[in-house]
Amino acid sequence: MKFFVDTADVNDIRELNDLGLVDGVTTNPSLILKSGRNIIDVTKEICSIVTGPVSAEVTAMDYAGMIREAAVLAKIADNICIKLPLTLEGLKACKTLTSEGHKTNVTLCFSANQALLAAKAGATYISPFVGRLDDMSFDGMDLISEIRQIYDNYLFDTEILAASIRTPAHVTAAALAGADCATIPPATFEALFKHPLTDKGLEQFMADWAKTGQSIL
C-alpha cells in the first residue's frame, strides 16, 4: 500500500518524508486554509520535498474554470496531481486532463457508482471518504471493498486512495479491503508506529543491556 500524507504543513511533510515511507501528499482547500499560506507557494514547496504525486485541488465548479485552474496548478511542478470534485463537471474535466497526460485525483467519493464513473473518466486516483461515511453510521470499508471488486472485474487502472482516514484501524482495514493507497493525517501516520508492547519490550531490552556493562562501539 502507498502512504500519502494528508496535510499542507511542510514541517510535518518533511519530517515524515525523511523516514523514507511517504509516497505522496494530498491537500485540499481546508488544509490550505489551515496552513495559512498561499496555495501556489505552499504547493510548490511540498512538491520540492516529495518525489511522489502531490494532489492540488481546483476550486472552480464549472468545467471551463476547472481546466483553467488545472493549467495553473500543473505548472507548479512535474509531480502535481490535479484534484477534482466528483461532479459531472469534475468528471468531464478529469477526462480532458487525463487525455492530456495529467495525473488526476477525483475526490469526495461516497458510492461505488461514483467510483465507476471516475474510472471511466480515466482518473489516476479515486478518493473514497471512509471516515465521513463512518460518521453517518455507514461502514466506509464496505465502499472500499465494492470499488475493489468493480475495478478488478473490469481491469481499471484507477487506484483506490482511501481518504478521510481517522485512525490506525482505518489504515489496517483499508489495506485488508484492497485499497492501493491511503492518505493519512500526520498524527495518525505517527500512531502507526506505536504499540505499548513495543515500548515495554524495548524498555526491558535496554535495562538488560545496561546490566551487561557492554558497548557495541
Secondary structure, 3 states (H helix, E strand, C coil): CEEEEECCCHHHHHHHHCCCCCCEEECCHHHHHHHCCCHHHHHHHHHHHCCCCEEEECCCCCHHHHHHHHHHHHCCCCCEEEEEECCHHHHHHHHHHHHCCCEEEEEEECCHHHHHHHHHCCCCEEEEEHHHHHHCCCCHHHHHHHHHHHHHHHCCCCEEEEECCCCHHHHHHHHHHCCCEEEECHHHHHHCCCCHHHHHHHHHHHHHHHHHCCCCC
